[in-house]
Amino acid sequence: MSLSRLFATAPREKAMRAYALFEALFEDDGFALAITEIDEANDILCVEIYVDGDAAGVVSRARNALDEAGLSLPIENEPLPDIDWVSKSLEGLKPVRAGRFLVHGAHDRDKRATGDLAIEIEAGQAFGTGHHGTTAGCLEMIEQIVRREHPVNALDMGTGSAVLAIALARLAHIPVLATDIDPVATRVARDNVRLNAASAWVRAVTATGFDHPEIARRAPYDLIIANILARPLMGLASAMARHIASGGSLILSGILERQRNAVIAAYAGQRFRHVRTIQRGEWVTIHMKR
Ligand SMILES: C[S@@+](CC[C@H](N)C(=O)[O-])C[C@H]1O[C@@H](n2cnc3c(N)ncnc32)[C@H](O)[C@@H]1O
């Protein structure tokens, strides 16, 4: 059967109302619905309905419902080519190289070369397949810091898929406490740790920031990695200072280039000094030391 993407764009409030309307209207049809921000500056969202089959009939039902609700929105119909989307989406996730690390999906096991430190991660419910500039930047920095500083006790805050915790553990063979605010991510992290034979070193727990007794119990850390976002990272600066060992290193990421100086300033205020910044696309990864 042919797949179509029906979509409408509108300012946030209107788009949210249309989405709620479609959710109720198509509840029994099983269509996939999505709502995504497409223009941050003007607060414009796009509402999508993926229809397998008679798209014209769905467009007219959607139009009638919108009209009745007094929401006039043009709905566009984009027929999608007949492609095996599952293989296609996996195809898009090519293996990623960062230093010695190769992050790949199960479908690319044959791409591993001698000397690679291969980490198998499926695109799933947690962030971190290696494709994002922040993850790749962190992987590169982990390799450099392990080579120069030989850390012995590490924390990976905001572990997501656990890609960084696994990389660090497999490279340095040291204990890594991996934490995430999201229990789904923690579950995915545990599965990936097992899959990548890193259970002897990595333990994953659900925690917001430093709020977990095990984080305090294992402190101080001579390496803390946190690929979160600039704003929470700035808020965590003083707690980072309390949990880092003297001479310890921080790898901070999830920071846009324009936010870099503010993050460095927040950490300089806690007696960290900036060592190096890696830029990948619009994202930076920062190495600070205390
Ligand atoms: C950008 S992802 C990074 C995932 C992985 N570490 C990587 O580098 O690919 C950020 C992760 O941090 C988690 N997170 C966000 N805020 C957090 C907080 N305050 N404490 C712990 N985890 C947090 C999110 O749930 C998400 O899984």
The ligand as a Gaussian input file, in Angstrom:
#p B3LYP/6-31G(d) Opt

LIG

0 1
 C       22.465000      14.809000      24.803000
 S       22.029000      13.341000      25.651000
 C       23.642000      12.617000      25.848000
 C       23.652000      11.114000      25.777000
 C       25.039000      10.476000      25.734000
 N       25.783000      10.772000      26.936000
 C       25.816000      10.952000      24.524000
 O       26.790000      11.667000      24.696000
 O       25.453000      10.600000      23.403000
 C       21.642000      14.006000      27.235000
 C       21.133000      13.015000      28.255000
 O       21.149000      13.664000      29.517000
 C       19.984000      13.333000      30.244000
 N       19.816000      14.435000      31.201000
 C       19.350000      15.682000      30.948000
 N       19.392000      16.430000      32.065000
 C       19.924000      15.659000      33.045000
 C       20.212000      15.854000      34.428000
 N       19.992000      17.035000      35.025000
 N       20.736000      14.829000      35.134000
 C       20.965000      13.635000      34.542000
 N       20.696000      13.389000      33.233000
 C       20.189000      14.381000      32.502000
 C       18.917000      13.162000      29.190000
 O       17.869000      12.336000      29.644000
 C       19.711000      12.544000      28.027000
 O       19.667000      11.131000      28.052000

